[in-house]
Amino acid sequence: MTPTEKNTVAGPRKSTPSAVSTALKVAIALLMVDAVIELSFISSMVAWLNRTVIPNVFHFNYNGETYAISGVPKDILTDQGHTSNGAAGTAFVLIGLGGIVALWLRSWSQHRAGDFATFGRNLYFVWVALNILALFLTIGALGYVFAVTNARKGQTIDVAAAANLNGAHPYDLQSWTPQSWFAAVHRLDLVGSRYAIQSHLTVMRGWQYNLIPLFLIQLVETVLAMWDCHNWRRKTQAVEYQGTSNGGW
């Protein structure tokens, strides 16, 4: 029986996962969980804005009278939310789900030949490279969100101007993020809605600050992915060299 026939009878060799490979799988799982949290926070905010806030007004007391103020201002910035949503979605789908598929294909194709096995290995290498791009997206989202939000932190509503508009038109002074706008609205002498604003303001701050652990977990996951890829390539090359030296497996 030739070495090739022996390998065919024995089937693909299975190797024990290394500590780095195991840590990578744990990091992918944690990244997916945190990405789901981020997506849930953003989805909750968007749903509340579209269903409850935008079609309605808030009421507040001023100089002994009750006035209305638009649910959102004229110039409200939302791109930072879209960017965060994109970063979290990329982490979950491309790095998380894609990583599960890529690592499975790597394991399956390790001792196999043929076009599909080659495709599986190439797809794995593409996934490793995409880890770096996805990390840069998260870094960009983190920096962008905090830069835009902190630049508008502490803004206040001109109560006299808001009373003059009385909800007939959106509040048109300054530009706002959802966090800064609802924090300012919450400081008004509101007639109801205070608890709802406070709870959703917590959610808004939640997805903003959740970008920090998302970045940290993804950074660790990316380093582990690169490290694991290096170890796997070195091990594969060593096996191939040994097989060549022995005239094949």
KEKE-3310 file (N, C-alpha, C; in steps of 0.2 Angstrom, whole numbers, plus 5000, padded with zeros to 4 digits):
npx = (5004:5003:5010:5000:4989:4988:4985:4973:4965:4966:4960:4957:4969:4967:4970:4975:4967:4976:4981:4980:4971:4960:4958:4955:4943:4935:4936:4930:4917:4914:4915:4904:4893:4895:4893:4880:4874:4877:4870:4857:4855:4856:4846:4835:4835:4833:4820:4812:4814:4808:4795:4789:4795:4798:4785:4778:4777:4786:4781:4783:4785:4786:4788:4776:4767:4762:4771:4775:4788:4797:4799:4812:4826:4829:4841:4848:4860:4864:4873:4883:4877:4874:4886:4891:4882:4885:4899:4897:4888:4896:4906:4899:4893:4903:4915:4912:4901:4906:4919:4917:4913:4924:4935:4930:4931:4944:4949:4943:4948:4961:4969:4966:4964:4961:4949:4939:4944:4955:4948:4942:4953:4958:4948:4948:4960:4957:4947:4955:4962:4952:4949:4957:4953:4940:4943:4949:4937:4929:4938:4937:4924:4922:4931:4925:4911:4913:4920:4911:4900:4905:4909:4897:4892:4884:4876:4863:4846:4838:4826:4817:4817:4812:4800:4794:4793:4785:4782:4778:4787:4802:4815:4827:4840:4858:4867:4864:4867:4858:4861:4865:4854:4842:4847:4847:4833:4828:4832:4824:4809:4799:4783:4777:4784:4797:4803:4803:4812:4824:4826:4828:4839:4849:4850:4855:4867:4873:4875:4884:4895:4898:4905:4918:4922:4918:4928:4940:4938:4938:4950:4959:4954:4957:4971:4973:4968:4977:4989:4985:4984:4997:5003:4996:4999:5013:5014:5007:5016:5027:5022:5020:5033:5039:5031:5036:5049:5048:5044:5030:5014)
npy = (4994:5011:5027:5037:5030:5024:5036:5039:5029:5030:5043:5061:5069:5073:5087:5093:5108:5123:5133:5146:5146:5141:5152:5162:5158:5159:5173:5177:5173:5182:5194:5193:5193:5206:5214:5211:5217:5230:5233:5231:5241:5252:5250:5250:5264:5270:5265:5270:5284:5285:5280:5286:5299:5308:5310:5317:5329:5337:5343:5358:5368:5386:5402:5402:5397:5383:5375:5369:5358:5353:5335:5331:5341:5353:5352:5338:5326:5311:5302:5296:5286:5278:5274:5267:5257:5251:5246:5238:5228:5223:5217:5207:5200:5198:5196:5188:5177:5175:5171:5159:5151:5152:5147:5134:5129:5130:5120:5109:5108:5106:5094:5090:5089:5097:5108:5114:5113:5121:5133:5134:5136:5148:5157:5157:5164:5176:5180:5182:5193:5203:5205:5215:5226:5227:5230:5243:5250:5249:5257:5269:5272:5273:5284:5294:5295:5299:5311:5319:5318:5323:5336:5342:5341:5346:5356:5368:5371:5386:5392:5402:5404:5392:5392:5402:5396:5385:5372:5372:5372:5364:5364:5376:5380:5378:5363:5345:5330:5315:5311:5324:5332:5326:5326:5339:5342:5335:5343:5353:5360:5349:5343:5328:5313:5313:5302:5292:5299:5299:5285:5281:5289:5284:5272:5277:5283:5271:5263:5272:5271:5258:5255:5256:5243:5235:5239:5235:5221:5217:5221:5212:5200:5202:5202:5189:5182:5184:5179:5166:5162:5163:5153:5142:5142:5140:5127:5120:5121:5115:5102:5099:5100:5090:5079:5080:5077:5064:5058:5060:5058)
npz = (5000:4995:5002:5000:4998:5011:5018:5013:5018:5031:5033:5035:5045:5062:5072:5089:5095:5097:5111:5107:5096:5102:5111:5101:5096:5107:5109:5097:5100:5111:5104:5095:5104:5110:5099:5096:5107:5105:5092:5096:5106:5097:5088:5096:5100:5087:5084:5094:5091:5078:5080:5091:5095:5084:5077:5087:5100:5114:5130:5140:5154:5156:5162:5169:5159:5148:5135:5119:5112:5098:5094:5089:5085:5071:5065:5067:5070:5063:5057:5065:5072:5062:5057:5069:5069:5057:5060:5071:5065:5055:5063:5068:5058:5047:5054:5065:5061:5048:5052:5059:5049:5041:5049:5050:5037:5035:5044:5039:5026:5028:5026:5014:4996:4980:4971:4979:4992:4991:4988:5001:5009:5004:5006:5020:5022:5016:5025:5037:5033:5031:5044:5049:5041:5046:5059:5058:5054:5065:5074:5068:5069:5083:5086:5078:5083:5097:5095:5088:5097:5109:5106:5106:5118:5133:5128:5128:5128:5121:5130:5128:5115:5111:5116:5109:5096:5100:5096:5083:5073:5070:5082:5079:5082:5083:5080:5084:5093:5096:5109:5115:5112:5119:5132:5134:5133:5143:5154:5154:5161:5161:5156:5160:5152:5156:5162:5151:5142:5150:5151:5138:5135:5142:5135:5123:5127:5131:5119:5113:5123:5123:5112:5116:5123:5112:5103:5110:5112:5099:5094:5102:5096:5083:5084:5089:5078:5068:5074:5076:5062:5058:5065:5061:5047:5048:5054:5044:5033:5038:5039:5026:5021:5028:5022:5009:5011:5015:5004:5002:5011)
capx = (5000:5007:5008:4994:4983:4987:4982:4966:4961:4966:4956:4960:4972:4964:4975:4972:4967:4981:4978:4979:4965:4954:4957:4952:4936:4932:4936:4924:4910:4913:4914:4897:4889:4895:4890:4873:4872:4877:4865:4851:4854:4855:4839:4830:4835:4830:4813:4809:4814:4803:4788:4786:4797:4797:4778:4775:4781:4786:4778:4787:4783:4790:4785:4769:4763:4765:4773:4777:4794:4797:4802:4819:4828:4829:4848:4850:4866:4863:4878:4887:4873:4874:4893:4892:4878:4889:4904:4894:4885:4902:4909:4894:4892:4909:4920:4909:4898:4911:4925:4915:4913:4931:4939:4928:4933:4951:4950:4940:4952:4968:4973:4962:4966:4955:4947:4935:4948:4959:4944:4941:4959:4959:4942:4951:4965:4953:4944:4960:4964:4946:4949:4961:4949:4934:4945:4949:4930:4927:4942:4934:4917:4924:4933:4920:4906:4915:4922:4904:4896:4909:4909:4890:4891:4882:4872:4857:4840:4836:4819:4813:4816:4808:4793:4791:4791:4779:4781:4775:4792:4807:4820:4832:4847:4863:4866:4863:4867:4853:4863:4865:4847:4838:4849:4845:4826:4827:4834:4818:4803:4794:4776:4778:4789:4804:4806:4805:4818:4829:4828:4831:4845:4853:4852:4859:4874:4875:4878:4890:4901:4899:4910:4925:4923:4918:4935:4945:4937:4939:4958:4961:4952:4961:4978:4973:4967:4984:4993:4983:4985:5004:5004:4993:5004:5020:5012:5005:5022:5031:5019:5021:5040:5040:5029:5040:5055:5047:5041:5023:5012)
capy = (5000:5017:5032:5040:5025:5024:5042:5039:5024:5033:5049:5067:5069:5078:5090:5096:5115:5126:5138:5152:5144:5141:5159:5165:5156:5163:5180:5178:5173:5188:5199:5193:5195:5213:5217:5211:5222:5237:5233:5231:5248:5257:5248:5253:5271:5271:5263:5275:5290:5285:5278:5290:5305:5312:5312:5321:5335:5337:5349:5360:5374:5392:5408:5400:5394:5377:5376:5362:5358:5347:5329:5332:5348:5354:5349:5332:5322:5303:5298:5293:5280:5273:5272:5263:5251:5247:5243:5232:5223:5220:5213:5201:5195:5197:5193:5183:5172:5173:5168:5152:5147:5152:5142:5127:5127:5129:5114:5104:5108:5106:5088:5088:5092:5099:5115:5116:5113:5127:5138:5135:5139:5155:5160:5158:5170:5183:5182:5185:5200:5207:5207:5221:5231:5228:5234:5250:5253:5250:5262:5275:5273:5275:5291:5298:5295:5302:5317:5322:5319:5327:5343:5345:5339:5351:5361:5369:5374:5392:5391:5408:5403:5386:5394:5406:5391:5382:5366:5373:5371:5361:5369:5377:5383:5373:5356:5341:5323:5312:5312:5330:5335:5323:5328:5346:5342:5332:5348:5358:5359:5345:5340:5321:5311:5313:5295:5289:5302:5297:5278:5281:5293:5279:5268:5281:5283:5264:5261:5276:5269:5251:5255:5255:5236:5232:5240:5231:5214:5216:5222:5206:5195:5202:5199:5182:5179:5185:5175:5159:5161:5162:5147:5137:5142:5137:5120:5117:5121:5110:5095:5098:5099:5083:5075:5080:5074:5057:5056:5060:5055)
capz = (5000:4995:5007:4998:5000:5018:5021:5011:5022:5038:5033:5037:5052:5066:5077:5094:5094:5101:5115:5103:5092:5107:5113:5096:5096:5113:5107:5092:5103:5114:5099:5093:5109:5111:5093:5096:5112:5101:5087:5100:5108:5092:5085:5101:5099:5081:5084:5098:5088:5073:5082:5097:5096:5078:5076:5092:5103:5121:5133:5146:5158:5155:5164:5170:5153:5145:5128:5116:5108:5093:5097:5087:5082:5064:5063:5071:5067:5064:5054:5069:5073:5056:5057:5074:5067:5052:5063:5075:5060:5051:5068:5070:5052:5043:5058:5069:5057:5043:5056:5061:5042:5038:5053:5049:5031:5036:5047:5034:5020:5030:5023:5008:4990:4976:4970:4985:4998:4990:4989:5008:5012:5002:5010:5027:5021:5015:5032:5041:5030:5033:5051:5050:5039:5051:5065:5056:5054:5072:5077:5065:5072:5090:5086:5075:5088:5102:5093:5086:5103:5114:5103:5107:5125:5138:5125:5131:5123:5122:5132:5126:5107:5110:5118:5103:5091:5102:5093:5076:5069:5074:5085:5073:5084:5084:5078:5090:5092:5100:5116:5118:5112:5124:5138:5135:5134:5150:5159:5154:5166:5157:5158:5158:5147:5159:5163:5145:5140:5154:5150:5131:5135:5145:5129:5118:5130:5131:5112:5112:5127:5121:5107:5119:5124:5106:5100:5114:5110:5092:5094:5104:5092:5077:5085:5089:5071:5064:5077:5074:5055:5057:5068:5056:5041:5050:5055:5038:5029:5041:5037:5019:5020:5030:5018:5003:5012:5015:4997:5002:5017)
cpx = (5004:5005:5002:4988:4982:4983:4974:4962:4960:4961:4960:4963:4968:4970:4971:4972:4972:4977:4976:4972:4959:4953:4953:4945:4932:4931:4930:4918:4909:4911:4907:4892:4889:4892:4883:4870:4872:4872:4858:4850:4853:4848:4834:4829:4831:4822:4809:4808:4808:4796:4785:4788:4796:4790:4775:4780:4781:4783:4782:4784:4788:4786:4777:4765:4766:4766:4775:4784:4795:4801:4810:4820:4828:4836:4850:4855:4864:4868:4882:4884:4874:4881:4894:4888:4882:4895:4902:4891:4891:4905:4905:4894:4898:4914:4918:4906:4903:4917:4923:4915:4921:4936:4937:4931:4941:4953:4948:4945:4960:4972:4969:4965:4960:4953:4943:4939:4953:4955:4943:4947:4960:4953:4945:4956:4962:4950:4949:4962:4958:4946:4952:4956:4943:4937:4946:4942:4928:4931:4939:4928:4918:4926:4928:4914:4908:4917:4915:4900:4899:4909:4902:4888:4889:4878:4866:4852:4839:4828:4815:4811:4812:4801:4790:4789:4785:4777:4779:4780:4798:4812:4826:4839:4852:4862:4867:4864:4861:4854:4862:4858:4843:4840:4847:4837:4825:4828:4828:4813:4798:4788:4776:4784:4796:4807:4808:4811:4824:4831:4831:4838:4850:4855:4856:4866:4877:4878:4884:4896:4902:4904:4917:4926:4923:4925:4940:4944:4939:4947:4961:4960:4956:4968:4978:4972:4973:4989:4992:4984:4992:5006:5002:4997:5010:5019:5011:5012:5027:5029:5021:5028:5042:5037:5033:5046:5054:5044:5033:5021:5010)
cpy = (5006:5022:5035:5036:5024:5030:5042:5034:5027:5039:5055:5067:5075:5081:5093:5104:5118:5131:5144:5151:5144:5148:5163:5164:5159:5170:5182:5178:5179:5194:5199:5195:5203:5217:5217:5216:5229:5238:5234:5238:5253:5256:5251:5260:5273:5270:5268:5282:5290:5284:5283:5297:5310:5314:5317:5326:5334:5344:5351:5367:5380:5398:5407:5398:5387:5378:5369:5364:5352:5341:5329:5339:5347:5350:5344:5328:5315:5299:5294:5286:5275:5270:5266:5256:5247:5243:5237:5226:5220:5215:5207:5197:5193:5193:5187:5177:5170:5169:5160:5148:5146:5147:5135:5125:5126:5122:5108:5103:5106:5100:5086:5092:5094:5106:5118:5117:5119:5133:5140:5138:5147:5159:5162:5164:5176:5185:5185:5192:5205:5209:5214:5227:5233:5232:5241:5253:5254:5256:5269:5277:5276:5282:5296:5300:5300:5310:5322:5323:5324:5335:5346:5344:5346:5357:5362:5372:5381:5392:5396:5406:5397:5387:5398:5401:5387:5375:5366:5371:5368:5366:5370:5380:5377:5367:5351:5334:5321:5313:5319:5334:5332:5325:5335:5346:5340:5337:5353:5356:5355:5343:5333:5320:5311:5306:5292:5292:5299:5290:5277:5284:5288:5274:5271:5281:5276:5262:5265:5273:5261:5250:5254:5247:5233:5233:5235:5224:5213:5217:5215:5200:5195:5200:5192:5178:5179:5180:5167:5157:5159:5155:5141:5136:5138:5129:5117:5116:5116:5103:5094:5097:5092:5078:5074:5076:5066:5054:5055:5056:5048)
cpz = (5000:5001:5006:5000:5007:5021:5019:5016:5029:5038:5035:5044:5056:5071:5083:5094:5099:5106:5112:5099:5096:5109:5107:5095:5102:5111:5102:5095:5107:5110:5097:5098:5110:5105:5093:5101:5108:5096:5091:5103:5103:5089:5090:5101:5093:5081:5089:5095:5082:5075:5087:5096:5090:5077:5081:5095:5111:5124:5139:5148:5157:5157:5165:5165:5151:5137:5125:5112:5104:5096:5095:5084:5074:5061:5068:5067:5069:5061:5059:5072:5068:5056:5063:5072:5062:5055:5067:5070:5056:5056:5068:5063:5049:5048:5062:5065:5052:5046:5057:5054:5040:5042:5052:5042:5031:5039:5042:5028:5022:5026:5017:5002:4985:4976:4976:4991:4997:4991:4997:5011:5010:5005:5017:5027:5020:5021:5036:5039:5032:5040:5052:5047:5043:5057:5064:5056:5061:5076:5074:5068:5079:5090:5083:5080:5094:5101:5091:5093:5108:5112:5105:5114:5129:5134:5128:5126:5126:5123:5129:5118:5106:5111:5112:5097:5093:5099:5086:5071:5073:5077:5081:5076:5086:5080:5084:5088:5097:5107:5119:5118:5118:5131:5140:5136:5141:5155:5159:5159:5162:5160:5156:5154:5150:5160:5156:5142:5143:5152:5143:5131:5137:5139:5124:5121:5130:5124:5111:5116:5126:5116:5109:5120:5117:5102:5103:5112:5103:5091:5096:5099:5085:5078:5086:5082:5067:5067:5075:5067:5054:5060:5063:5050:5042:5051:5048:5033:5032:5039:5030:5017:5022:5025:5011:5005:5013:5009:4997:5009:5016)
residu = (MET:THR:PRO:THR:GLU:LYS:ASN:THR:VAL:ALA:GLY:PRO:ARG:LYS:SER:THR:PRO:SER:ALA:VAL:SER:THR:ALA:LEU:LYS:VAL:ALA:ILE:ALA:LEU:LEU:MET:VAL:ASP:ALA:VAL:ILE:GLU:LEU:SER:PHE:ILE:SER:SER:MET:VAL:ALA:TRP:LEU:ASN:ARG:THR:VAL:ILE:PRO:ASN:VAL:PHE:HIS:PHE:ASN:TYR:ASN:GLY:GLU:THR:TYR:ALA:ILE:SER:GLY:VAL:PRO:LYS:ASP:ILE:LEU:THR:ASP:GLN:GLY:HIS:THR:SER:ASN:GLY:ALA:ALA:GLY:THR:ALA:PHE:VAL:LEU:ILE:GLY:LEU:GLY:GLY:ILE:VAL:ALA:LEU:TRP:LEU:ARG:SER:TRP:SER:GLN:HIS:ARG:ALA:GLY:ASP:PHE:ALA:THR:PHE:GLY:ARG:ASN:LEU:TYR:PHE:VAL:TRP:VAL:ALA:LEU:ASN:ILE:LEU:ALA:LEU:PHE:LEU:THR:ILE:GLY:ALA:LEU:GLY:TYR:VAL:PHE:ALA:VAL:THR:ASN:ALA:ARG:LYS:GLY:GLN:THR:ILE:ASP:VAL:ALA:ALA:ALA:ALA:ASN:LEU:ASN:GLY:ALA:HIS:PRO:TYR:ASP:LEU:GLN:SER:TRP:THR:PRO:GLN:SER:TRP:PHE:ALA:ALA:VAL:HIS:ARG:LEU:ASP:LEU:VAL:GLY:SER:ARG:TYR:ALA:ILE:GLN:SER:HIS:LEU:THR:VAL:MET:ARG:GLY:TRP:GLN:TYR:ASN:LEU:ILE:PRO:LEU:PHE:LEU:ILE:GLN:LEU:VAL:GLU:THR:VAL:LEU:ALA:MET:TRP:ASP:CYS:HIS:ASN:TRP:ARG:ARG:LYS:THR:GLN:ALA:VAL:GLU:TYR:GLN:GLY:THR:SER:ASN:GLY:GLY:TRP)
# end
